[in-house]
Amino acid sequence: MSNISIYLSSEKEKALDDLIEYYSKRSVLKSLNRSALIDHLIEQEAQRIEIEQMVEDAVYIDENDLGWSEEELSCQAIDAEVSG
């Protein structure tokens, strides 16, 4: 794991501490410090970007009619029923 240094204004530092207090009250993130909070926020942002990309890809597939045809959907439904 690498170390990084960041410089924050006193307002941003207070906001960071307020976030730590907020998340510490939630059951998901009981033991939290600044490093853990930043790690958590980076993970959340990475997940948000991944979901956003999947939605964009789904819209592209839909707009360009690249999805399954009605016949393919029907066959898939039948296969699912047969295989239980």
Sequence and secondary structure as in RCSB ss.txt:
>XXXX:A:sequence
MSNISIYLSSEKEKALDDLIEYYSKRSVLKSLNRSALIDHLIEQEAQRIEIEQMVEDAVYIDENDLGWSEEELSC
QAIDAEVSG
>XXXX:A:secstr
         HHHHHHHHHHHHHHHHSGGG S  HHHHHHHHHHHHHHHHHHHHHHHHHHHHHHTT S  HHHHHH
HHHHHHHH 
